[in-house]
Amino acid sequence: MAERTQPAEVIPQQPQPGIFLPCLQWTNDPKEVEQHFHRLSGQQLRLQAFFDGLENADSYCTWYLMLEASLEQLDGDLERLHEWLLDNVERGAIDAARPAVAS
């Protein structure tokens, strides 16, 4: 009968200090995260201006709902990037004298 071998002891690894950007790219570079944050902020402002200018007409219903969902997604993405940047400032990975984004 074959002798049973014990599986190697599992040693938990520290999570990598990175983030998935909304474009599904993994990074741990604060400058890259900051660039994506600012790019998404600009897109959010343009979409919000368009959203605010829509009339409440039935012909716009589908576009209105799609735009509303897009704005919700952008809000979530921006919040996640902002929190990651602030966490890195607290850990000292980013220079606190030059905050990446306003808190």
N, C-alpha and C positions, 0 to 999 in steps of 0.2 A: 504494500500500500504506500502511495506517495505521501511524503511528509508535507504537512500544511505549512505554508510560510505566512508569516504575519505581514500585513501591509506596512509599508514604511510609515513612520509617525508623521502625521500631518502637522506642519508648522505653519500657523497662519502668517500671512505676509501683510505688511503695512500697505494700506491702499495708496495708490499712486496719487500725488497731489495735482491732479489734472481735472479737466472738465470736457464734456462733449459740447462742442459749439452747435448752434442750431443747424449748421450745414452737415452735421454728423461727423465732424472731424475732431479727433482727440488732441488736446493740447494742454501743456502746463506753462505756456508762455503768457505772462500777464499782459504784455503789450499786444499780443494777438487777440486776447480776450477783450481788451479795451477797444481795439479797432472794430471788432464785431459789435461791441456794445454801442459805439457811436454810429456805426452804419445802420444798425437796427433802430436806433433812436430817431435817425433821420427818416427812415421808412415809416416809422410809427407816426411821426408828425405829419407826413404827407397823407397817409391813409386817414388819420383823424380829421384833417382839414377836408378831405373828400367826403368823409362820413358826415361831418357836420353840415356840409352843403347839400346833402340829399334831401329831396322833398319826400314826404310820406305818401308816396303814390304806390298803387298796387303794382305798377309796371316795374318798380324798383325793388320789390319784395325779395326776390332771390339774391340780387346783388347786395342788398342791405344785410341780409343774414350772412352771406359769405364774408362780407367786409367786417361785420361784427365778430365773427369767429376768428378771422385773421388778426384783428386787433387784440382779442383775448389771448391768442397764441403768442403774439409779439410781447404783450405785457408779461406773460409767464417767462418767456425766454429772457427778456431784459431783467426781470427780477432775479432769475437764477444766475445770470452773469454778474449782476451787481453784487449779490451775496458772495459769490466766489471771489470777486475782486476784494471786497471788504475783509473776508476771511484771510486772504493773503496779506493784506496790510497788517492785520492783527498778528499774524504769525511772523511778520518781518520779511516776507518774501518780496514785498513791494515797498518802495520807499514811501513812508507815511508823509514826508514833506511834500511829495508830489502825488496826491491821491489820483487814482485813475478816473474815478467818477465821483460826483458830489454825493454825499450821503444824505 
